[in-house]
Amino acid sequence: MVQELRPTAAQEGSEALCSDDDDGPPRDASEWRRFADALRSSEARLRAATELVGIGIYSWNPDTGSLEWDERLRAMWGLPADTPVDMTLFEAGIHPDDRQPVRDAIARCVDPRGDGSYNVEYRVIGKEDGITRRIATSGRTSFADGRAVGFIGAAIDVTAQRRAEAAIRASEAQFRSFAAHSSNLIWIGDPVAGAIIYRSAAYERIWGVPCQEAASDFAEWMKDVHPEDRPQVGHALAAVKAGDVVQFEYRIVRPRDGAMRWLRDTSFPIFDDTGAVTRIGGITEDLTQDDVRHVYVVSGKAAEARKLSALVRALGYRGRTFDSGSAFLDMAPVLSPGCVLLDLRKGRDEGLSVPRELRARAITIPTIALDMAGADVTCAVSAMKAGAVDYILAGDEASMRASLAGAIAECQASARAPTRDENASARIARLTPREREVLVGLVDGGTNKIIGQKLGISPRTVELHRAQVMNRLNANSLTELLQLALAAGITPASGEGGEQRGVT
């Protein structure tokens, strides 16, 4: 431990250093006082610095094994300030799993073949308080005549720092796990560099390009955005860089297969401690309706259901099995578009209830009836009367292939893309009540001032809502905004005090 200089110690040090050299310590009383004052000032600065950063100072005599610790180092070991210390107490406080690495580090630092440096981190269990702390320490050994004769070091408690680092690692791991399994794309961008610095795994599914091959530059990425949607996407990203949270919808043209996807993005600024936007991020949802490739196998025989499901998958479809007609009908309203492969070989009456119920409930899922080999024509007639679109016999794989292809094609034809009117209505339905009121006011031909007076808000607030409405509806001008509103069925009021008509 570095002890406070005492006059006798300083004098002894001075005598030991005295020589005939001009640069030696002072020889007269006035010079000695200046020298002693400088030493005390230097020691005071050292003490202030160690207290400021929480450093504990210690020394060790490799010859005798004696230790000198300051109060701060004793506190790290959970000891009172006046507790005598020795190597036994030092080692006893170290966590059992860390003792050997510490011994190895000590052996290296006293080896005259090395540079005498000592740098190690380990855990300490407080002797009296039982608290486990992480201690980072470093020091250096001095040598004389090829042997270690002294050592001085410093230690600091890094427990809080390591806990914070562990919490950050755990948080990052949770984020990576969430992002890896999310069906939505999560991205982070650097607005200053104009680059995308992170994309989650969903990017490859949506864009059809591996993440590592994706363009990092925003300008390059923008080339995948549909030309008609680029202005509003650029406007939305500029708003996010300025500190706003923006939700917008747009289309992309996938670079490899040319397929068009319809996306919804919720983008937000990421602020630093000073309130500056240093990053921007977003969550992108794919709104595109997937290709219809689902085949629902309904069979009361588990073994046959597995065989049929395997055959369906081998033909390139997504198969899902149900052990009864009632189980399928319970789920039918929420299933993705597809067709039913209905096994009539067990429970014919219950099986034929499936197409009847689908038709009665107006659920458009084509049904293919599968019957046993050798079934007569009356079975086929009853299946078709019940509502099956086709009737095939077990073992006839060619007929099954053709029948499934026909049923899937029928689904794809019925699952047409939504019209402009439907898209506009869907977007308007997602507006907040206040945004919808502002939109209605614009359709009525109101100015910001007039709309604000009717709603009891300022013209500036109306302007902000108007900008958000245009973002949400992907409208680049007031004219386009009004066209979308009219397409969705929102019409001007019939007159003063008239009722506003349109979708609700």
Secondary structure as UniProt FT lines:
FT   HELIX           7..17
FT   TURN            22..23
FT   HELIX           29..53
FT   STRAND          55..60
FT   TURN            62..64
FT   STRAND          67..69
FT   HELIX           71..76
FT   TURN            77..78
FT   TURN            81..82
FT   HELIX           87..93
FT   HELIX           96..98
FT   HELIX           99..109
FT   TURN            112..113
FT   STRAND          117..125
FT   TURN            127..129
FT   STRAND          132..144
FT   TURN            145..146
FT   STRAND          147..157
FT   HELIX           159..181
FT   STRAND          185..190
FT   TURN            191..194
FT   STRAND          195..199
FT   HELIX           202..207
FT   HELIX           211..213
FT   HELIX           218..222
FT   TURN            223..224
FT   HELIX           227..229
FT   HELIX           230..241
FT   TURN            242..243
FT   STRAND          246..253
FT   TURN            255..257
FT   STRAND          260..271
FT   TURN            273..274
FT   STRAND          277..286
FT   STRAND          294..298
FT   HELIX           302..314
FT   TURN            315..316
FT   STRAND          318..322
FT   HELIX           325..331
FT   HELIX           332..334
FT   STRAND          338..343
FT   HELIX           348..360
FT   TURN            361..362
FT   STRAND          367..371
FT   TURN            373..374
FT   HELIX           377..386
FT   STRAND          390..393
FT   TURN            394..395
FT   HELIX           397..414
FT   HELIX           420..429
FT   HELIX           433..443
FT   TURN            444..445
FT   HELIX           448..455
FT   HELIX           459..472
FT   TURN            473..474
FT   HELIX           478..487
FT   TURN            488..489
FT   TURN            496..497
//
